[in-house]
Amino acid sequence: MTDPEFDLLDELYFVTPYRALLLKTGLAPAVLTEQLRDLLEQDLIRAYWPDPDTELAYETTSFGAIAADASYLASKNGLLQHNTR
């Protein structure tokens, strides 16, 4: 897990919208989207769309189109890795 991924997981103990992550992390939108993609591919976070209760299955081809509209939450595996680092 990289330092930026660790910092991003720090913000995902609760369901958090993309826009809030932009403000809290200070990352550029393209960088944040790429970090979220990496975390999803590692099964360290979950994406929720169109509301915070509906989990969205990660698909590489469509993720970029909805990334900014989704909310995110650390997965159990993500929390374990974050807390044991």
C-alpha positions in Angstrom: 0.0 0.0 0.0 1.4 3.4 -1.0 1.4 6.5 1.2 -1.3 8.2 -0.9 -3.5 5.0 -0.8 -3.0 4.9 3.0 -4.0 8.6 3.3 -7.1 8.0 1.2 -8.2 5.0 3.3 -7.9 7.3 6.3 -10.8 9.3 4.9 -13.0 6.2 4.1 -14.0 4.9 7.5 -17.5 6.2 6.6 -19.2 6.5 3.2 -17.7 9.6 1.6 -18.7 11.3 -1.6 -16.1 11.9 -4.3 -16.4 15.7 -4.0 -15.7 15.5 -0.2 -12.6 13.4 -0.9 -11.4 16.1 -3.4 -11.7 18.7 -0.6 -10.2 16.6 2.2 -7.3 15.1 0.2 -6.4 18.1 -2.0 -5.7 15.7 -4.9 -6.3 16.6 -8.5 -9.4 15.0 -9.9 -7.5 12.7 -12.3 -5.1 11.6 -9.5 -8.0 10.9 -7.1 -9.8 8.9 -9.7 -6.7 6.9 -10.4 -6.1 6.3 -6.7 -9.7 5.1 -6.2 -9.4 2.8 -9.2 -6.3 1.3 -7.8 -7.9 0.7 -4.4 -11.0 -0.8 -6.0 -8.8 -3.2 -8.0 -7.1 -4.3 -4.8 -10.5 -4.8 -3.1 -9.6 -2.3 -0.4 -12.6 0.0 -0.9 -16.2 -0.2 -2.2 -18.0 2.2 -4.4 -21.7 3.2 -3.9 -23.9 4.7 -6.6 -26.5 6.3 -7.1 -27.0 6.5 -3.3 -24.9 5.6 -0.3 -26.8 2.3 0.2 -26.3 0.8 -3.2 -23.0 -0.9 -3.8 -21.7 -0.6 -7.3 -19.8 -3.5 -8.8 -16.5 -2.3 -10.1 -16.1 -2.5 -13.9 -12.9 -1.1 -15.4 -14.7 0.1 -18.5 -17.4 2.2 -16.9 -15.7 3.4 -13.7 -14.4 6.6 -15.1 -17.8 7.7 -16.2 -19.3 7.5 -12.7 -16.3 8.0 -10.4 -17.1 11.6 -9.6 -20.8 10.8 -8.8 -20.1 7.8 -6.5 -19.4 7.6 -2.8 -16.7 5.3 -1.3 -16.0 3.3 1.8 -13.1 1.2 3.0 -13.7 -2.5 2.7 -13.1 -4.9 5.7 -9.8 -5.9 3.9 -8.9 -2.2 3.4 -9.5 -1.4 7.1 -7.4 -4.4 8.2 -4.5 -3.4 6.0 -4.8 0.3 7.0 -4.8 -0.6 10.7 -1.9 -3.0 10.5 0.5 -0.7 8.7 
